[in-house]
Amino acid sequence: MEGPGGGGDCSGGSPERRTGTGKDLFSNIWLWRGVAGALAAAVILILCFQFVNHSSAKDLPVCPSLDLCPSGWLYFQRKCYYLSDSEANWNSSQSLCSLHNASLLVIENHQELSFMVKITKEDPWIGLYKRNEEFFWVNGKALDNKMIEVKGSGNCAYLESKGVSASGCYLTRKWVCSLSLATD
């Protein structure tokens, strides 16, 4: 009869024999983990090289530079805006904007209208005026009545908290100039 730790089937054999297969199993797990890690690193490197080789400067998004607009002007949607501190009539306001190669504000979409309503105070002049009973922007485009409804009976438009109104062009108000940035 064999004692404890002897060579019988129930004892599991010597420690060396019991852990032999276990040791091989653990070795294989670490081997496979190492192989998987190396493969993952190789795939990541290949993807990085692919990205770098296929990307060019024009494919990457470009953030606006802080110096796109003149000093004291605001930037929004590829335009620069100047909000005056002083007051003038509509024609003088347009002339003052022209000195900066700009014009009184021309609103091109709902986002711009919403932005300007939020940042302007004191109902400034914008670049919209009445000609032959129709409103036109200073750039020559006719007003899109679906986008903006002008209240009031004057010939020159200004921006107020509830939208756009018109009054006499001779009145003095603050004004907003806009300068479109060239698209690349």
PyMOL CGO cylinders between C-alpha atoms (Angstrom):
from pymol import cmd
from pymol.cgo import CYLINDER

trace = [
    CYLINDER, 0.00, 0.00, 0.00, 1.13, 3.37, -0.80, 0.3, 1, 1, 1, 1, 1, 1,
    CYLINDER, 1.13, 3.37, -0.80, 0.92, 6.23, 1.64, 0.3, 1, 1, 1, 1, 1, 1,
    CYLINDER, 0.92, 6.23, 1.64, -0.23, 9.78, 1.11, 0.3, 1, 1, 1, 1, 1, 1,
    CYLINDER, -0.23, 9.78, 1.11, 1.40, 11.45, -1.88, 0.3, 1, 1, 1, 1, 1, 1,
    CYLINDER, 1.40, 11.45, -1.88, 2.19, 8.05, -3.30, 0.3, 1, 1, 1, 1, 1, 1,
    CYLINDER, 2.19, 8.05, -3.30, 1.77, 7.03, -6.93, 0.3, 1, 1, 1, 1, 1, 1,
    CYLINDER, 1.77, 7.03, -6.93, -1.91, 5.96, -6.71, 0.3, 1, 1, 1, 1, 1, 1,
    CYLINDER, -1.91, 5.96, -6.71, -4.57, 7.30, -9.09, 0.3, 1, 1, 1, 1, 1, 1,
    CYLINDER, -4.57, 7.30, -9.09, -6.45, 9.23, -6.38, 0.3, 1, 1, 1, 1, 1, 1,
    CYLINDER, -6.45, 9.23, -6.38, -3.52, 11.12, -5.03, 0.3, 1, 1, 1, 1, 1, 1,
    CYLINDER, -3.52, 11.12, -5.03, -2.88, 13.14, -8.20, 0.3, 1, 1, 1, 1, 1, 1,
    CYLINDER, -2.88, 13.14, -8.20, 0.78, 12.16, -8.24, 0.3, 1, 1, 1, 1, 1, 1,
    CYLINDER, 0.78, 12.16, -8.24, 3.71, 14.32, -7.37, 0.3, 1, 1, 1, 1, 1, 1,
    CYLINDER, 3.71, 14.32, -7.37, 3.43, 18.14, -7.52, 0.3, 1, 1, 1, 1, 1, 1,
    CYLINDER, 3.43, 18.14, -7.52, 5.60, 18.14, -10.62, 0.3, 1, 1, 1, 1, 1, 1,
    CYLINDER, 5.60, 18.14, -10.62, 3.26, 15.80, -12.43, 0.3, 1, 1, 1, 1, 1, 1,
    CYLINDER, 3.26, 15.80, -12.43, 0.08, 17.60, -11.28, 0.3, 1, 1, 1, 1, 1, 1,
    CYLINDER, 0.08, 17.60, -11.28, 1.18, 21.05, -12.46, 0.3, 1, 1, 1, 1, 1, 1,
    CYLINDER, 1.18, 21.05, -12.46, 2.85, 19.85, -15.65, 0.3, 1, 1, 1, 1, 1, 1,
    CYLINDER, 2.85, 19.85, -15.65, -0.27, 20.14, -17.79, 0.3, 1, 1, 1, 1, 1, 1,
    CYLINDER, -0.27, 20.14, -17.79, -1.40, 23.24, -15.91, 0.3, 1, 1, 1, 1, 1, 1,
    CYLINDER, -1.40, 23.24, -15.91, 1.92, 24.89, -16.51, 0.3, 1, 1, 1, 1, 1, 1,
    CYLINDER, 1.92, 24.89, -16.51, 1.64, 24.17, -20.23, 0.3, 1, 1, 1, 1, 1, 1,
    CYLINDER, 1.64, 24.17, -20.23, -1.89, 25.58, -20.24, 0.3, 1, 1, 1, 1, 1, 1,
    CYLINDER, -1.89, 25.58, -20.24, -0.77, 28.82, -18.52, 0.3, 1, 1, 1, 1, 1, 1,
    CYLINDER, -0.77, 28.82, -18.52, 2.21, 29.08, -20.84, 0.3, 1, 1, 1, 1, 1, 1,
    CYLINDER, 2.21, 29.08, -20.84, -0.12, 28.84, -23.81, 0.3, 1, 1, 1, 1, 1, 1,
    CYLINDER, -0.12, 28.84, -23.81, -2.48, 31.51, -22.41, 0.3, 1, 1, 1, 1, 1, 1,
    CYLINDER, -2.48, 31.51, -22.41, 0.41, 33.95, -21.91, 0.3, 1, 1, 1, 1, 1, 1,
    CYLINDER, 0.41, 33.95, -21.91, 1.72, 33.06, -25.34, 0.3, 1, 1, 1, 1, 1, 1,
    CYLINDER, 1.72, 33.06, -25.34, -1.67, 33.77, -26.94, 0.3, 1, 1, 1, 1, 1, 1,
    CYLINDER, -1.67, 33.77, -26.94, -2.07, 37.00, -24.98, 0.3, 1, 1, 1, 1, 1, 1,
    CYLINDER, -2.07, 37.00, -24.98, 1.33, 38.08, -26.22, 0.3, 1, 1, 1, 1, 1, 1,
    CYLINDER, 1.33, 38.08, -26.22, 0.46, 37.20, -29.80, 0.3, 1, 1, 1, 1, 1, 1,
    CYLINDER, 0.46, 37.20, -29.80, -2.89, 39.02, -29.55, 0.3, 1, 1, 1, 1, 1, 1,
    CYLINDER, -2.89, 39.02, -29.55, -1.20, 42.10, -28.08, 0.3, 1, 1, 1, 1, 1, 1,
    CYLINDER, -1.20, 42.10, -28.08, 1.42, 42.14, -30.82, 0.3, 1, 1, 1, 1, 1, 1,
    CYLINDER, 1.42, 42.14, -30.82, -1.26, 41.77, -33.50, 0.3, 1, 1, 1, 1, 1, 1,
    CYLINDER, -1.26, 41.77, -33.50, -3.33, 44.58, -31.99, 0.3, 1, 1, 1, 1, 1, 1,
    CYLINDER, -3.33, 44.58, -31.99, -0.28, 46.85, -31.90, 0.3, 1, 1, 1, 1, 1, 1,
    CYLINDER, -0.28, 46.85, -31.90, 0.51, 45.98, -35.53, 0.3, 1, 1, 1, 1, 1, 1,
    CYLINDER, 0.51, 45.98, -35.53, -3.06, 46.76, -36.65, 0.3, 1, 1, 1, 1, 1, 1,
    CYLINDER, -3.06, 46.76, -36.65, -2.99, 50.10, -34.81, 0.3, 1, 1, 1, 1, 1, 1,
    CYLINDER, -2.99, 50.10, -34.81, 0.34, 51.01, -36.40, 0.3, 1, 1, 1, 1, 1, 1,
    CYLINDER, 0.34, 51.01, -36.40, -0.94, 50.10, -39.87, 0.3, 1, 1, 1, 1, 1, 1,
    CYLINDER, -0.94, 50.10, -39.87, -4.09, 52.18, -39.37, 0.3, 1, 1, 1, 1, 1, 1,
    CYLINDER, -4.09, 52.18, -39.37, -2.02, 55.13, -38.17, 0.3, 1, 1, 1, 1, 1, 1,
    CYLINDER, -2.02, 55.13, -38.17, 0.26, 54.92, -41.21, 0.3, 1, 1, 1, 1, 1, 1,
    CYLINDER, 0.26, 54.92, -41.21, -2.78, 54.66, -43.49, 0.3, 1, 1, 1, 1, 1, 1,
    CYLINDER, -2.78, 54.66, -43.49, -4.37, 57.71, -41.88, 0.3, 1, 1, 1, 1, 1, 1,
    CYLINDER, -4.37, 57.71, -41.88, -1.20, 59.80, -42.10, 0.3, 1, 1, 1, 1, 1, 1,
    CYLINDER, -1.20, 59.80, -42.10, -0.51, 58.80, -45.71, 0.3, 1, 1, 1, 1, 1, 1,
    CYLINDER, -0.51, 58.80, -45.71, -4.07, 59.40, -46.90, 0.3, 1, 1, 1, 1, 1, 1,
    CYLINDER, -4.07, 59.40, -46.90, -4.70, 62.64, -45.03, 0.3, 1, 1, 1, 1, 1, 1,
    CYLINDER, -4.70, 62.64, -45.03, -3.80, 65.98, -46.46, 0.3, 1, 1, 1, 1, 1, 1,
    CYLINDER, -3.80, 65.98, -46.46, -4.14, 69.48, -45.09, 0.3, 1, 1, 1, 1, 1, 1,
    CYLINDER, -4.14, 69.48, -45.09, -7.31, 70.15, -47.06, 0.3, 1, 1, 1, 1, 1, 1,
    CYLINDER, -7.31, 70.15, -47.06, -9.03, 67.06, -45.59, 0.3, 1, 1, 1, 1, 1, 1,
    CYLINDER, -9.03, 67.06, -45.59, -8.56, 68.21, -42.01, 0.3, 1, 1, 1, 1, 1, 1,
    CYLINDER, -8.56, 68.21, -42.01, -11.12, 70.57, -40.47, 0.3, 1, 1, 1, 1, 1, 1,
    CYLINDER, -11.12, 70.57, -40.47, -9.86, 74.10, -40.22, 0.3, 1, 1, 1, 1, 1, 1,
    CYLINDER, -9.86, 74.10, -40.22, -10.71, 76.20, -37.19, 0.3, 1, 1, 1, 1, 1, 1,
    CYLINDER, -10.71, 76.20, -37.19, -10.93, 79.93, -37.71, 0.3, 1, 1, 1, 1, 1, 1,
    CYLINDER, -10.93, 79.93, -37.71, -7.85, 81.82, -36.73, 0.3, 1, 1, 1, 1, 1, 1,
    CYLINDER, -7.85, 81.82, -36.73, -8.30, 84.43, -34.03, 0.3, 1, 1, 1, 1, 1, 1,
    CYLINDER, -8.30, 84.43, -34.03, -6.96, 87.14, -36.35, 0.3, 1, 1, 1, 1, 1, 1,
    CYLINDER, -6.96, 87.14, -36.35, -9.47, 86.64, -39.18, 0.3, 1, 1, 1, 1, 1, 1,
    CYLINDER, -9.47, 86.64, -39.18, -11.47, 89.67, -38.12, 0.3, 1, 1, 1, 1, 1, 1,
    CYLINDER, -11.47, 89.67, -38.12, -10.21, 93.19, -37.53, 0.3, 1, 1, 1, 1, 1, 1,
    CYLINDER, -10.21, 93.19, -37.53, -9.56, 94.14, -33.91, 0.3, 1, 1, 1, 1, 1, 1,
    CYLINDER, -9.56, 94.14, -33.91, -12.81, 94.84, -32.07, 0.3, 1, 1, 1, 1, 1, 1,
    CYLINDER, -12.81, 94.84, -32.07, -14.94, 92.81, -34.51, 0.3, 1, 1, 1, 1, 1, 1,
    CYLINDER, -14.94, 92.81, -34.51, -16.80, 89.56, -33.72, 0.3, 1, 1, 1, 1, 1, 1,
    CYLINDER, -16.80, 89.56, -33.72, -16.59, 86.32, -35.74, 0.3, 1, 1, 1, 1, 1, 1,
    CYLINDER, -16.59, 86.32, -35.74, -19.56, 84.06, -36.59, 0.3, 1, 1, 1, 1, 1, 1,
    CYLINDER, -19.56, 84.06, -36.59, -20.18, 81.73, -39.59, 0.3, 1, 1, 1, 1, 1, 1,
    CYLINDER, -20.18, 81.73, -39.59, -17.40, 83.03, -41.88, 0.3, 1, 1, 1, 1, 1, 1,
    CYLINDER, -17.40, 83.03, -41.88, -18.30, 86.68, -41.22, 0.3, 1, 1, 1, 1, 1, 1,
    CYLINDER, -18.30, 86.68, -41.22, -16.96, 89.48, -39.08, 0.3, 1, 1, 1, 1, 1, 1,
    CYLINDER, -16.96, 89.48, -39.08, -19.31, 91.89, -37.31, 0.3, 1, 1, 1, 1, 1, 1,
    CYLINDER, -19.31, 91.89, -37.31, -18.82, 95.35, -35.88, 0.3, 1, 1, 1, 1, 1, 1,
    CYLINDER, -18.82, 95.35, -35.88, -21.31, 96.81, -33.40, 0.3, 1, 1, 1, 1, 1, 1,
    CYLINDER, -21.31, 96.81, -33.40, -21.00, 100.57, -33.23, 0.3, 1, 1, 1, 1, 1, 1,
    CYLINDER, -21.00, 100.57, -33.23, -20.79, 102.58, -30.04, 0.3, 1, 1, 1, 1, 1, 1,
    CYLINDER, -20.79, 102.58, -30.04, -21.94, 105.82, -31.66, 0.3, 1, 1, 1, 1, 1, 1,
    CYLINDER, -21.94, 105.82, -31.66, -25.09, 106.72, -33.61, 0.3, 1, 1, 1, 1, 1, 1,
    CYLINDER, -25.09, 106.72, -33.61, -25.65, 107.91, -37.16, 0.3, 1, 1, 1, 1, 1, 1,
    CYLINDER, -25.65, 107.91, -37.16, -28.41, 107.94, -39.77, 0.3, 1, 1, 1, 1, 1, 1,
    CYLINDER, -28.41, 107.94, -39.77, -28.75, 104.97, -42.13, 0.3, 1, 1, 1, 1, 1, 1,
    CYLINDER, -28.75, 104.97, -42.13, -26.73, 106.45, -45.05, 0.3, 1, 1, 1, 1, 1, 1,
    CYLINDER, -26.73, 106.45, -45.05, -23.89, 107.59, -42.78, 0.3, 1, 1, 1, 1, 1, 1,
    CYLINDER, -23.89, 107.59, -42.78, -23.85, 104.18, -41.11, 0.3, 1, 1, 1, 1, 1, 1,
    CYLINDER, -23.85, 104.18, -41.11, -23.46, 102.46, -44.48, 0.3, 1, 1, 1, 1, 1, 1,
    CYLINDER, -23.46, 102.46, -44.48, -20.64, 104.88, -45.39, 0.3, 1, 1, 1, 1, 1, 1,
    CYLINDER, -20.64, 104.88, -45.39, -18.85, 104.18, -42.11, 0.3, 1, 1, 1, 1, 1, 1,
    CYLINDER, -18.85, 104.18, -42.11, -19.05, 100.43, -42.76, 0.3, 1, 1, 1, 1, 1, 1,
    CYLINDER, -19.05, 100.43, -42.76, -17.67, 100.99, -46.27, 0.3, 1, 1, 1, 1, 1, 1,
    CYLINDER, -17.67, 100.99, -46.27, -14.54, 102.55, -44.75, 0.3, 1, 1, 1, 1, 1, 1,
    CYLINDER, -14.54, 102.55, -44.75, -13.74, 99.01, -43.50, 0.3, 1, 1, 1, 1, 1, 1,
    CYLINDER, -13.74, 99.01, -43.50, -14.59, 97.30, -46.84, 0.3, 1, 1, 1, 1, 1, 1,
    CYLINDER, -14.59, 97.30, -46.84, -17.77, 96.12, -45.12, 0.3, 1, 1, 1, 1, 1, 1,
    CYLINDER, -17.77, 96.12, -45.12, -21.47, 96.98, -45.36, 0.3, 1, 1, 1, 1, 1, 1,
    CYLINDER, -21.47, 96.98, -45.36, -24.37, 97.30, -43.01, 0.3, 1, 1, 1, 1, 1, 1,
    CYLINDER, -24.37, 97.30, -43.01, -25.40, 93.84, -41.85, 0.3, 1, 1, 1, 1, 1, 1,
    CYLINDER, -25.40, 93.84, -41.85, -26.78, 91.50, -44.52, 0.3, 1, 1, 1, 1, 1, 1,
    CYLINDER, -26.78, 91.50, -44.52, -28.59, 88.58, -42.86, 0.3, 1, 1, 1, 1, 1, 1,
    CYLINDER, -28.59, 88.58, -42.86, -28.30, 85.39, -44.89, 0.3, 1, 1, 1, 1, 1, 1,
    CYLINDER, -28.30, 85.39, -44.89, -29.94, 82.69, -42.74, 0.3, 1, 1, 1, 1, 1, 1,
    CYLINDER, -29.94, 82.69, -42.74, -31.97, 82.00, -39.59, 0.3, 1, 1, 1, 1, 1, 1,
    CYLINDER, -31.97, 82.00, -39.59, -28.86, 81.14, -37.53, 0.3, 1, 1, 1, 1, 1, 1,
    CYLINDER, -28.86, 81.14, -37.53, -27.31, 84.51, -38.33, 0.3, 1, 1, 1, 1, 1, 1,
    CYLINDER, -27.31, 84.51, -38.33, -30.56, 86.33, -37.54, 0.3, 1, 1, 1, 1, 1, 1,
    CYLINDER, -30.56, 86.33, -37.54, -30.86, 84.53, -34.19, 0.3, 1, 1, 1, 1, 1, 1,
    CYLINDER, -30.86, 84.53, -34.19, -27.20, 85.25, -33.34, 0.3, 1, 1, 1, 1, 1, 1,
    CYLINDER, -27.20, 85.25, -33.34, -27.53, 88.94, -34.17, 0.3, 1, 1, 1, 1, 1, 1,
    CYLINDER, -27.53, 88.94, -34.17, -30.78, 89.37, -32.22, 0.3, 1, 1, 1, 1, 1, 1,
    CYLINDER, -30.78, 89.37, -32.22, -29.03, 87.89, -29.16, 0.3, 1, 1, 1, 1, 1, 1,
    CYLINDER, -29.03, 87.89, -29.16, -25.93, 90.09, -29.30, 0.3, 1, 1, 1, 1, 1, 1,
    CYLINDER, -25.93, 90.09, -29.30, -27.29, 93.45, -30.46, 0.3, 1, 1, 1, 1, 1, 1,
    CYLINDER, -27.29, 93.45, -30.46, -28.75, 96.08, -28.20, 0.3, 1, 1, 1, 1, 1, 1,
    CYLINDER, -28.75, 96.08, -28.20, -30.47, 99.39, -28.84, 0.3, 1, 1, 1, 1, 1, 1,
    CYLINDER, -30.47, 99.39, -28.84, -32.02, 98.48, -32.24, 0.3, 1, 1, 1, 1, 1, 1,
    CYLINDER, -32.02, 98.48, -32.24, -29.12, 99.06, -34.69, 0.3, 1, 1, 1, 1, 1, 1,
    CYLINDER, -29.12, 99.06, -34.69, -29.36, 99.80, -38.42, 0.3, 1, 1, 1, 1, 1, 1,
    CYLINDER, -29.36, 99.80, -38.42, -28.88, 96.85, -40.78, 0.3, 1, 1, 1, 1, 1, 1,
    CYLINDER, -28.88, 96.85, -40.78, -28.27, 96.77, -44.53, 0.3, 1, 1, 1, 1, 1, 1,
    CYLINDER, -28.27, 96.77, -44.53, -31.89, 96.51, -45.62, 0.3, 1, 1, 1, 1, 1, 1,
    CYLINDER, -31.89, 96.51, -45.62, -33.78, 99.34, -47.32, 0.3, 1, 1, 1, 1, 1, 1,
    CYLINDER, -33.78, 99.34, -47.32, -37.00, 99.87, -49.28, 0.3, 1, 1, 1, 1, 1, 1,
    CYLINDER, -37.00, 99.87, -49.28, -36.89, 100.61, -52.99, 0.3, 1, 1, 1, 1, 1, 1,
    CYLINDER, -36.89, 100.61, -52.99, -40.12, 100.77, -55.04, 0.3, 1, 1, 1, 1, 1, 1,
    CYLINDER, -40.12, 100.77, -55.04, -42.14, 99.33, -52.14, 0.3, 1, 1, 1, 1, 1, 1,
    CYLINDER, -42.14, 99.33, -52.14, -39.86, 96.25, -51.87, 0.3, 1, 1, 1, 1, 1, 1,
    CYLINDER, -39.86, 96.25, -51.87, -36.97, 95.63, -49.47, 0.3, 1, 1, 1, 1, 1, 1,
    CYLINDER, -36.97, 95.63, -49.47, -33.47, 94.95, -50.76, 0.3, 1, 1, 1, 1, 1, 1,
    CYLINDER, -33.47, 94.95, -50.76, -30.18, 94.21, -49.05, 0.3, 1, 1, 1, 1, 1, 1,
    CYLINDER, -30.18, 94.21, -49.05, -27.23, 96.52, -49.70, 0.3, 1, 1, 1, 1, 1, 1,
    CYLINDER, -27.23, 96.52, -49.70, -25.64, 93.71, -51.74, 0.3, 1, 1, 1, 1, 1, 1,
    CYLINDER, -25.64, 93.71, -51.74, -28.54, 93.99, -54.23, 0.3, 1, 1, 1, 1, 1, 1,
    CYLINDER, -28.54, 93.99, -54.23, -30.44, 90.83, -53.23, 0.3, 1, 1, 1, 1, 1, 1,
    CYLINDER, -30.44, 90.83, -53.23, -34.17, 91.08, -52.63, 0.3, 1, 1, 1, 1, 1, 1,
    CYLINDER, -34.17, 91.08, -52.63, -35.43, 90.29, -49.14, 0.3, 1, 1, 1, 1, 1, 1,
    CYLINDER, -35.43, 90.29, -49.14, -36.68, 86.72, -48.61, 0.3, 1, 1, 1, 1, 1, 1,
    CYLINDER, -36.68, 86.72, -48.61, -40.03, 87.48, -46.96, 0.3, 1, 1, 1, 1, 1, 1,
    CYLINDER, -40.03, 87.48, -46.96, -40.27, 83.88, -45.73, 0.3, 1, 1, 1, 1, 1, 1,
    CYLINDER, -40.27, 83.88, -45.73, -37.13, 84.34, -43.62, 0.3, 1, 1, 1, 1, 1, 1,
    CYLINDER, -37.13, 84.34, -43.62, -37.69, 87.88, -42.35, 0.3, 1, 1, 1, 1, 1, 1,
    CYLINDER, -37.69, 87.88, -42.35, -40.86, 89.91, -41.99, 0.3, 1, 1, 1, 1, 1, 1,
    CYLINDER, -40.86, 89.91, -41.99, -40.26, 93.65, -41.73, 0.3, 1, 1, 1, 1, 1, 1,
    CYLINDER, -40.26, 93.65, -41.73, -42.57, 95.57, -39.41, 0.3, 1, 1, 1, 1, 1, 1,
    CYLINDER, -42.57, 95.57, -39.41, -43.08, 99.31, -39.66, 0.3, 1, 1, 1, 1, 1, 1,
    CYLINDER, -43.08, 99.31, -39.66, -43.61, 101.67, -42.57, 0.3, 1, 1, 1, 1, 1, 1,
    CYLINDER, -43.61, 101.67, -42.57, -40.17, 103.29, -42.93, 0.3, 1, 1, 1, 1, 1, 1,
    CYLINDER, -40.17, 103.29, -42.93, -37.64, 102.85, -45.72, 0.3, 1, 1, 1, 1, 1, 1,
    CYLINDER, -37.64, 102.85, -45.72, -34.61, 101.74, -43.68, 0.3, 1, 1, 1, 1, 1, 1,
    CYLINDER, -34.61, 101.74, -43.68, -34.45, 98.64, -41.49, 0.3, 1, 1, 1, 1, 1, 1,
    CYLINDER, -34.45, 98.64, -41.49, -33.09, 98.04, -38.03, 0.3, 1, 1, 1, 1, 1, 1,
    CYLINDER, -33.09, 98.04, -38.03, -32.80, 94.97, -35.85, 0.3, 1, 1, 1, 1, 1, 1,
    CYLINDER, -32.80, 94.97, -35.85, -34.84, 94.70, -32.67, 0.3, 1, 1, 1, 1, 1, 1,
    CYLINDER, -34.84, 94.70, -32.67, -35.39, 91.99, -30.11, 0.3, 1, 1, 1, 1, 1, 1,
    CYLINDER, -35.39, 91.99, -30.11, -38.43, 90.62, -31.95, 0.3, 1, 1, 1, 1, 1, 1,
    CYLINDER, -38.43, 90.62, -31.95, -36.98, 90.74, -35.48, 0.3, 1, 1, 1, 1, 1, 1,
    CYLINDER, -36.98, 90.74, -35.48, -36.67, 93.48, -38.08, 0.3, 1, 1, 1, 1, 1, 1,
    CYLINDER, -36.67, 93.48, -38.08, -38.51, 96.81, -38.25, 0.3, 1, 1, 1, 1, 1, 1,
    CYLINDER, -38.51, 96.81, -38.25, -38.25, 99.85, -40.55, 0.3, 1, 1, 1, 1, 1, 1,
    CYLINDER, -38.25, 99.85, -40.55, -38.26, 103.55, -39.77, 0.3, 1, 1, 1, 1, 1, 1,
    CYLINDER, -38.26, 103.55, -39.77, -37.16, 106.82, -41.31, 0.3, 1, 1, 1, 1, 1, 1,
    CYLINDER, -37.16, 106.82, -41.31, -33.61, 106.68, -42.70, 0.3, 1, 1, 1, 1, 1, 1,
    CYLINDER, -33.61, 106.68, -42.70, -32.83, 110.13, -41.25, 0.3, 1, 1, 1, 1, 1, 1,
    CYLINDER, -32.83, 110.13, -41.25, -33.13, 108.91, -37.63, 0.3, 1, 1, 1, 1, 1, 1,
    CYLINDER, -33.13, 108.91, -37.63, -29.90, 108.22, -35.76, 0.3, 1, 1, 1, 1, 1, 1,
    CYLINDER, -29.90, 108.22, -35.76, -29.17, 104.77, -34.34, 0.3, 1, 1, 1, 1, 1, 1,
    CYLINDER, -29.17, 104.77, -34.34, -26.25, 102.52, -33.63, 0.3, 1, 1, 1, 1, 1, 1,
    CYLINDER, -26.25, 102.52, -33.63, -25.42, 100.19, -36.52, 0.3, 1, 1, 1, 1, 1, 1,
    CYLINDER, -25.42, 100.19, -36.52, -23.95, 96.75, -37.33, 0.3, 1, 1, 1, 1, 1, 1,
    CYLINDER, -23.95, 96.75, -37.33, -21.40, 96.24, -40.09, 0.3, 1, 1, 1, 1, 1, 1,
    CYLINDER, -21.40, 96.24, -40.09, -20.73, 92.81, -41.58, 0.3, 1, 1, 1, 1, 1, 1,
    CYLINDER, -20.73, 92.81, -41.58, -17.73, 91.65, -43.56, 0.3, 1, 1, 1, 1, 1, 1,
    CYLINDER, -17.73, 91.65, -43.56, -17.86, 88.31, -45.39, 0.3, 1, 1, 1, 1, 1, 1,
    CYLINDER, -17.86, 88.31, -45.39, -14.63, 86.35, -45.32, 0.3, 1, 1, 1, 1, 1, 1,
    CYLINDER, -14.63, 86.35, -45.32, -13.42, 84.86, -48.59, 0.3, 1, 1, 1, 1, 1, 1,
    CYLINDER, -13.42, 84.86, -48.59, -14.02, 81.12, -48.81, 0.3, 1, 1, 1, 1, 1, 1,
    CYLINDER, -14.02, 81.12, -48.81, -11.08, 78.95, -49.73, 0.3, 1, 1, 1, 1, 1, 1,
]
cmd.load_cgo(trace, "trace")
